[in-house]
């Protein structure tokens, strides 16, 4: 029996970079991760995601929500 490894958002931390945007230093996806996200979203629109890709997309989406929230807090000065 083959078991799939479920990627956790924390497994993608190495695919996050810091980028200076105006006076702020924000968390951004690397180009590779951003491209993978876009590829998975296109496959989702076409209803072509495999079960593993669904899990991968959920993990990337969770990480995106986390860093979007952190970036908003940084910009707001919280």
N, C-alpha and C positions, 0 to 999 in steps of 0.2 A: 504494500500500500504506500503510495506517495503522498506525503503531506506537504501542503504549500506553506511557505513562510509568509505570515501576514506582516507587511511592512508597517511599522509604527511611525508616526510623524517624527519622533526623535531620531529615527534612523536616517532622516534626510537633512539633519542639521548641517552637515558638511556642504550642502548645496545652497547654503545661505551666505550672502556676502553683505558687507556694509558698503553703502554708497552715499556720497555727499550730494545732497539735493538742496540747493540754496544754502541756508545756514544750518541745515539739519543733516545728521548722519543717520540714515535709515536702513533697515533690514530689507534686502531684496533677494529674490531668487537668482541663482546663477542662470546664464543663458540656457544651459542644458536643461535645468529643471523647468524653466519657463516654457521652453520648446516642448518638453514632455507633457506639461500640463495642457498646452494648446492642442497637442496631438490627441491626448486622451479626451479632451472636450469635443473635438471634431468626431472622434469615433463614437462618443456617447450620442451626439446628435444623429448620427447615422445608425444608431442602435447596434453597434458592432463591438462593444466592449466584452472582453472575456471576464469571467469571474475574478481572476487575478487583477485585471486592469481596473475593475470596479473598486476593489480594495485599494489599489494604488492611487486612484483618483480621489477616493475618500481621504486617504492619508495626506496627500498633497493639499487638498482643500482645507483640511483641519490646520495644517501648518500655515497656510495662507491666511486663514482667519486669525490665528494667534498673532502672526507678525503684523497683520493689518491693524489689529487692536494695539499692539505695542507701539507701532509707528504713530498711530493717532495720539497715543498718550505722550510720546516724545514731542510731537509737534505742539500739542496743547500745553506742554510744560509741566505735566503732572509727574 
